[in-house]
Amino acid sequence: MLLKRFNGNSPMRNWYMVNNGNCFFFPIFAFYAILLTGCSITEHPRLRPGSYASSTVKVHFLDPNSLGMHNYDSFSGESDGIAYTCRGGHIDLAHLRIAADNVYYLYHKFSRHLQSRDTEFTYKLNADPSIFAFHVTYPPDFMTHSTVTQQEMIDELSLELAQYGTWYMVTWHEVLTWFGLKVCYVVPQFQSAFSWEDSYSNLLGTILGAEAIHHPGGDFNVAMTLVIRDELKKLGVQSSDFAYYASERVRGKWFKGNVNTIILLRNLDIGSDDGFVSPSLVPDVCIPARPMSYPVPNLNTATQYGFKVELEIKPHSGATNRCRDIIYPDGNYGPILPAVHLPIIMKTIRQQAIEKGFLVTP
């Protein structure tokens, strides 16, 4: 998660940093600096404050009717917090919206690159220093197709790359925070790395962002508002009181504390084994409750059209170097390819999580 909020709905209220379970006041001017600049380069999409899914001080639980309007550009009209669904468990709306907005942003960015016949596209998450690079080889017969056919291929491929790129970017954020990355080099985030709702919420955002892009009407904010509402309904979204109750049921098992919250359950499912991410459902609060798993993005469209695509993470110091040491233990460093190397890194994270006494799933 990017930031932890403990005081109501408004971004103007008090904010705190979480450092391995120890909360301390985060000055409001520093928060504004992060919020407005993203600590880095990209213009959009903006940061949002994430939340624990624990029944602790001032965590905001949402009703189906209090989700608010999605807003790509500002906080106006938008509600973020935690919803509980019978088939998807806890959903962090901020994580969902961040992933969806990145899909929208990258879809348009990658479309321009493909129209210009560029062979490398770079991008990043506002809160992280890592640079991602797509390396693209066009099919030999690409230019022989009609302009209309080329544009159709570009449109489909742009959307696929946007989902694929977003999924690995937000998953990499969880990896880096596990290994000690601080948001904007200030805010420690280990406590929330792979908390039980994160990856599922991120993946749901990549899926709904793509749906909203081609939703009838053409307005992304309106479309996102509708698809979030409809998908949460399919997942069996419950009232805010029920969401609080579901979290309280796992107090002492999945988390402990009240102000100084410690997350005990880490969901490490990123789809490396079967291509799907499954939720962490609170036992026995919805009966019957069949979990809804979602497929992780792939590059099937690129393969179908004859494109060769490779995603690389450009190395930098700190947490990324620790990941490179896992991938290349002999010190003979090569590229970081998330599709290839994340399963290796996740095995180490799983081992470390167990050694630290955390519950892990799967």
C-alpha positions as CSV (number, residue, x, y, z in Angstrom):
1,M,0.0,0.0,0.0
2,L,1.1,3.5,-0.7
3,L,0.0,5.3,2.5
4,K,-2.1,4.3,5.4
5,R,-5.1,6.4,6.4
6,F,-6.5,6.3,9.9
7,N,-8.8,9.3,10.1
8,G,-12.0,9.3,8.1
9,N,-12.8,10.0,4.5
10,S,-11.1,13.3,3.7
11,P,-7.6,13.6,2.3
12,M,-7.3,16.8,4.4
13,R,-7.4,14.9,7.7
14,N,-4.6,13.5,9.8
15,W,-2.2,11.1,8.1
16,Y,0.3,8.6,9.6
17,M,3.3,6.6,8.5
18,V,3.5,3.0,9.5
19,N,6.9,1.6,10.3
20,N,6.7,-2.1,11.1
21,G,3.6,-1.5,13.2
22,N,4.7,1.7,14.9
23,C,2.6,4.7,13.9
24,F,3.8,8.3,14.1
25,F,2.4,11.5,12.7
26,F,3.2,12.3,9.1
27,P,3.3,16.1,8.6
28,I,0.6,17.3,6.4
29,F,3.0,19.3,4.2
30,A,5.0,16.2,3.4
31,F,1.8,14.4,2.5
32,Y,0.9,17.2,0.1
33,A,4.3,17.0,-1.5
34,I,3.9,13.3,-2.1
35,L,0.3,13.7,-3.3
36,L,0.9,16.5,-5.7
37,T,4.3,15.4,-7.2
38,G,4.2,11.7,-6.8
39,C,7.8,12.1,-5.8
40,S,8.7,11.6,-9.4
41,I,8.2,12.2,-13.0
42,T,4.9,10.9,-14.3
43,E,2.1,13.4,-14.8
44,H,-0.7,10.8,-14.2
45,P,-2.2,8.9,-12.7
46,R,-2.3,10.4,-9.2
47,L,-1.6,8.7,-6.0
48,R,-4.3,7.5,-3.6
49,P,-4.1,6.6,0.1
50,G,-4.4,2.8,0.6
51,S,-5.8,1.3,3.8
52,Y,-5.4,-1.8,5.9
53,A,-8.3,-4.2,5.8
54,S,-8.3,-4.5,9.6
55,S,-10.9,-3.4,12.1
56,T,-8.5,-0.8,13.6
57,V,-8.6,2.9,14.3
58,K,-10.3,4.9,11.7
59,V,-10.1,2.3,8.8
60,H,-13.0,3.4,6.5
61,F,-15.3,0.5,5.6
62,L,-17.6,1.1,2.6
63,D,-21.3,0.4,1.9
64,P,-22.4,-0.7,-1.6
65,N,-24.1,2.7,-1.9
66,S,-21.2,4.8,-0.6
67,L,-18.5,3.9,-3.2
68,G,-18.7,7.4,-4.7
69,M,-17.8,8.4,-8.3
70,H,-14.5,7.4,-9.8
71,N,-12.3,10.4,-10.5
72,Y,-9.1,10.1,-12.4
73,D,-8.0,13.7,-11.8
74,S,-8.9,14.5,-8.2
75,F,-10.5,13.3,-4.9
76,S,-13.7,15.1,-5.7
77,G,-16.7,12.8,-5.3
78,E,-14.6,9.7,-4.7
79,S,-14.8,7.3,-1.8
80,D,-11.9,5.0,-1.0
81,G,-11.6,2.5,1.8
82,I,-12.4,-1.2,2.4
83,A,-15.4,-3.1,1.1
84,Y,-16.1,-6.8,1.9
85,T,-17.4,-9.2,-0.7
86,C,-18.5,-12.8,-0.1
87,R,-16.6,-14.1,-3.1
88,G,-13.6,-11.7,-3.2
89,G,-13.0,-11.0,0.5
90,H,-11.7,-7.5,1.4
91,I,-11.3,-5.1,-1.5
92,D,-9.1,-2.0,-1.1
93,L,-10.8,0.5,-3.4
94,A,-7.8,2.8,-3.5
95,H,-5.6,0.0,-4.9
96,L,-8.3,-1.0,-7.3
97,R,-8.6,2.6,-8.6
98,I,-4.8,3.1,-8.9
99,A,-4.4,0.0,-11.0
100,A,-7.4,0.9,-13.2
101,D,-6.1,4.5,-13.8
102,N,-2.7,3.1,-14.7
103,V,-4.3,0.8,-17.3
104,Y,-6.1,3.8,-18.8
105,Y,-2.9,6.0,-18.8
106,L,-0.7,3.3,-20.2
107,Y,-3.3,2.3,-22.9
108,H,-3.1,5.8,-24.4
109,K,0.7,6.0,-23.9
110,F,1.4,2.6,-25.5
111,S,-1.0,3.4,-28.4
112,R,1.0,6.4,-29.3
113,H,4.2,4.4,-29.2
114,L,2.8,1.7,-31.4
115,Q,1.5,4.2,-33.9
116,S,5.0,5.7,-34.0
117,R,6.5,2.2,-34.5
118,D,8.6,2.6,-31.4
119,T,10.4,-0.5,-30.2
120,E,10.9,0.4,-26.5
121,F,8.3,1.9,-24.2
122,T,9.2,3.0,-20.7
123,Y,7.0,3.7,-17.8
124,K,6.9,3.7,-14.0
125,L,4.7,3.9,-10.9
126,N,4.6,7.4,-9.3
127,A,5.7,6.1,-5.9
128,D,8.5,3.8,-7.0
129,P,11.9,4.5,-8.6
130,S,11.9,1.4,-10.8
131,I,11.7,2.0,-14.6
132,F,9.9,-0.6,-16.7
133,A,10.6,-1.1,-20.4
134,F,8.7,-3.0,-23.0
135,H,10.8,-4.2,-25.9
136,V,8.7,-4.8,-28.9
137,T,9.5,-6.4,-32.3
138,Y,6.8,-5.9,-34.9
139,P,5.7,-8.8,-37.2
140,P,7.4,-8.7,-40.6
141,D,4.1,-8.3,-42.4
142,F,2.7,-5.5,-40.1
143,M,3.0,-2.8,-42.7
144,T,1.3,-4.9,-45.4
145,H,-2.0,-4.7,-43.5
146,S,-4.5,-2.0,-44.2
147,T,-4.5,1.2,-42.1
148,V,-7.7,0.1,-40.5
149,T,-6.3,-3.4,-39.6
150,Q,-3.1,-1.9,-38.2
151,Q,-5.1,0.4,-36.0
152,E,-7.3,-2.5,-34.8
153,M,-4.1,-4.4,-33.9
154,I,-2.6,-1.4,-32.2
155,D,-5.8,-0.9,-30.1
156,E,-5.9,-4.5,-28.9
157,L,-2.2,-4.7,-28.2
158,S,-2.1,-1.4,-26.4
159,L,-4.8,-2.6,-24.0
160,E,-3.1,-5.9,-23.5
161,L,0.2,-4.3,-22.8
162,A,-1.4,-1.7,-20.5
163,Q,-2.9,-4.5,-18.4
164,Y,0.2,-6.6,-18.4
165,G,2.5,-3.7,-17.6
166,T,0.2,-2.4,-14.8
167,W,-0.1,-5.8,-13.2
168,Y,3.7,-6.4,-13.0
169,M,4.3,-2.8,-12.0
170,V,1.9,-2.9,-9.0
171,T,3.1,-6.4,-8.0
172,W,6.7,-5.2,-8.2
173,H,5.7,-2.4,-5.8
174,E,4.7,-5.1,-3.3
175,V,8.0,-6.9,-3.8
176,L,10.1,-3.8,-3.2
177,T,8.2,-2.8,-0.1
178,W,8.8,-6.3,1.3
179,F,12.5,-5.7,0.8
180,G,12.4,-2.3,2.5
181,L,11.5,0.3,-0.1
182,K,10.2,3.5,1.4
183,V,7.6,5.5,-0.6
184,C,9.4,8.7,-1.8
185,Y,12.4,7.4,0.3
186,V,10.5,8.5,3.4
187,V,7.5,6.3,4.2
188,P,8.3,2.7,5.3
189,Q,5.8,0.2,3.8
190,F,7.0,-3.3,4.9
191,Q,4.0,-3.7,7.2
192,S,1.6,-3.7,4.2
193,A,3.6,-5.7,1.7
194,F,1.4,-8.4,0.3
195,S,-1.3,-7.9,2.9
196,W,-4.1,-10.2,2.3
197,E,-6.3,-7.9,0.1
198,D,-3.6,-6.1,-2.0
199,S,-2.8,-8.3,-5.0
200,Y,-6.5,-9.3,-5.5
201,S,-7.5,-5.6,-5.4
202,N,-4.7,-4.7,-7.8
203,L,-5.7,-7.4,-10.3
204,L,-9.3,-6.5,-10.1
205,G,-8.3,-2.9,-11.0
206,T,-6.4,-4.0,-14.1
207,I,-9.4,-5.9,-15.3
208,L,-12.0,-3.2,-14.6
209,G,-9.8,-0.5,-16.0
210,A,-9.7,-2.4,-19.3
211,E,-13.5,-2.9,-19.2
212,A,-14.1,0.8,-18.6
213,I,-11.9,1.9,-21.5
214,H,-14.2,0.3,-24.1
215,H,-17.4,0.8,-22.1
216,P,-20.3,2.4,-24.0
217,G,-20.4,6.1,-23.6
218,G,-16.6,6.8,-23.7
219,D,-16.3,8.6,-20.3
220,F,-13.7,6.7,-18.3
221,N,-14.8,8.1,-14.9
222,V,-18.4,7.3,-15.5
223,A,-17.5,3.9,-16.9
224,M,-15.3,3.0,-13.9
225,T,-18.0,4.0,-11.5
226,L,-20.4,1.6,-13.2
227,V,-18.1,-1.3,-13.6
228,I,-16.9,-1.1,-10.0
229,R,-20.5,-1.1,-8.8
230,D,-21.4,-4.0,-11.0
231,E,-18.4,-6.2,-10.3
232,L,-18.6,-5.7,-6.5
233,K,-22.3,-6.7,-6.8
234,K,-21.3,-9.9,-8.6
235,L,-18.7,-10.6,-5.9
236,G,-21.4,-10.2,-3.2
237,V,-20.5,-6.8,-1.6
238,Q,-21.8,-6.4,1.9
239,S,-22.6,-3.5,4.2
240,S,-19.9,-1.4,5.9
241,D,-21.0,-2.9,9.3
242,F,-20.6,-6.4,7.8
243,A,-17.1,-5.5,6.5
244,Y,-16.1,-4.3,9.9
245,Y,-17.5,-7.5,11.4
246,A,-15.6,-9.7,8.9
247,S,-12.3,-8.0,9.8
248,E,-13.1,-8.3,13.5
249,R,-13.5,-12.0,13.0
250,V,-9.9,-12.4,12.1
251,R,-8.4,-10.1,14.8
252,G,-5.5,-11.9,16.4
253,K,-5.2,-14.3,13.4
254,W,-4.8,-12.1,10.3
255,F,-3.7,-8.9,12.2
256,K,-3.1,-7.7,15.7
257,G,-3.2,-4.3,17.4
258,N,-5.5,-1.4,17.0
259,V,-3.4,1.8,16.4
260,N,-0.1,0.0,16.0
261,T,-1.4,-2.6,13.5
262,I,0.6,-5.6,12.5
263,I,-0.5,-7.6,9.5
264,L,-0.1,-11.3,10.1
265,L,-1.6,-12.8,6.9
266,R,0.3,-12.3,3.6
267,N,-1.4,-13.4,0.4
268,L,1.5,-14.3,-1.9
269,D,-0.7,-15.5,-4.8
270,I,0.3,-13.6,-7.9
271,G,-0.8,-16.3,-10.4
272,S,2.6,-17.8,-11.1
273,D,1.4,-21.3,-10.7
274,D,-2.0,-21.4,-12.5
275,G,-2.4,-18.0,-14.0
276,F,-5.1,-16.9,-11.5
277,V,-5.2,-14.9,-8.3
278,S,-7.5,-16.1,-5.6
279,P,-8.9,-14.0,-2.7
280,S,-8.5,-14.5,1.1
281,L,-12.0,-15.1,2.3
282,V,-12.8,-14.6,6.0
283,P,-14.0,-18.1,7.2
284,D,-17.7,-18.7,7.9
285,V,-19.0,-15.1,7.5
286,C,-20.7,-15.8,4.1
287,I,-22.3,-19.2,3.7
288,P,-21.9,-20.6,1.1
289,A,-19.0,-18.6,-0.2
290,R,-17.2,-19.7,-3.4
291,P,-14.1,-17.7,-4.1
292,M,-13.9,-15.8,-7.4
293,S,-10.5,-16.1,-8.9
294,Y,-9.4,-13.8,-11.7
295,P,-6.8,-14.5,-14.5
296,V,-3.6,-12.4,-14.5
297,P,-2.9,-10.5,-17.7
298,N,-1.0,-12.3,-20.5
299,L,0.5,-11.6,-23.9
300,N,-1.8,-13.8,-26.0
301,T,-2.8,-11.0,-28.4
302,A,0.8,-10.1,-29.1
303,T,1.6,-13.7,-29.9
304,Q,-1.5,-14.1,-32.0
305,Y,-0.5,-11.1,-34.2
306,G,3.1,-12.1,-34.4
307,F,4.6,-9.4,-32.1
308,K,7.5,-10.3,-29.9
309,V,7.3,-8.5,-26.5
310,E,9.5,-8.6,-23.5
311,L,9.1,-6.7,-20.3
312,E,12.2,-5.7,-18.3
313,I,12.7,-3.9,-15.0
314,K,15.7,-1.5,-15.1
315,P,17.8,-2.1,-12.0
316,H,18.5,0.6,-9.4
317,S,20.0,0.6,-5.9
318,G,18.5,-0.6,-2.7
319,A,15.6,-3.1,-2.8
320,T,16.0,-3.9,-6.5
321,N,19.6,-4.9,-5.9
322,R,18.4,-7.3,-3.2
323,C,16.1,-8.8,-5.8
324,R,18.9,-9.2,-8.3
325,D,21.0,-11.0,-5.6
326,I,18.1,-13.6,-5.4
327,I,17.8,-14.0,-9.1
328,Y,21.6,-14.1,-9.8
329,P,23.2,-15.5,-6.6
330,D,26.6,-15.8,-8.3
331,G,26.7,-12.1,-8.9
332,N,26.7,-12.4,-12.6
333,Y,23.8,-10.0,-13.0
334,G,21.6,-10.0,-16.0
335,P,18.2,-8.3,-16.8
336,I,15.3,-8.5,-14.5
337,L,12.4,-10.0,-16.4
338,P,9.3,-10.1,-14.1
339,A,7.5,-12.9,-15.9
340,V,10.6,-15.1,-15.5
341,H,12.0,-13.9,-12.2
342,L,9.1,-13.0,-10.0
343,P,8.3,-16.7,-9.2
344,I,11.9,-17.1,-8.0
345,I,11.7,-13.9,-5.8
346,M,8.3,-15.0,-4.4
347,K,9.8,-18.3,-3.1
348,T,12.3,-16.2,-1.1
349,I,9.6,-13.9,0.2
350,R,7.5,-16.9,1.2
351,Q,10.4,-18.4,3.1
352,Q,11.1,-15.1,4.8
353,A,7.5,-14.6,5.7
354,I,7.3,-18.0,7.4
355,E,10.5,-17.4,9.3
356,K,9.1,-14.1,10.5
357,G,6.0,-16.0,11.9
358,F,3.5,-14.7,9.4
359,L,0.6,-16.7,8.0
360,V,1.0,-17.1,4.2
361,T,-1.4,-18.1,1.4
362,P,-1.3,-20.0,-0.8
